[in-house]
């Protein structure tokens, strides 16, 4: 792997770490800030009704946010140039999807402005890095052989 690929993967891993911690935080905050209405019977295998929205949004972000690094890792270990390109574009798509979920969590009051700005900025940086790589790939250049990315 090149130094550039290592640096991208390090950023992906750090972002994935933040997403996992954010997921735990969101679920803890939601569980502690709202009391379950007495008419709702908790079933151990189901998420209580009053937590379903935040749990669903957090889960979507958890899936897309951690998928960025997984797809980037697959790209760096690709078996062909086409495989490298495909996995790189999937990583970019997952990063863009993560931006969507982060914004939706913020718009619905689950993320405060400071939290939103911090995680959104990190995700935008990943999008820019991955977009740059994908543009180079579309121009016919491979990151592994081009250290000017």
HUTA-V792775 format. One line per field, one symbol per residue. phi: phi as a letter, one per 40 degrees, with the letter a starting at -180 (. if undefined). Layout:
phi: ???
This chain:
phi: .ccccccccccccccddcccccdccccccccccbccdcccccbdcbcddcbccccccccccdcccccdccccccccbccacccdcdccccdcccccccdcccccccccgcbcdccddcccccccccdccccccccccccgbbdcbbccc
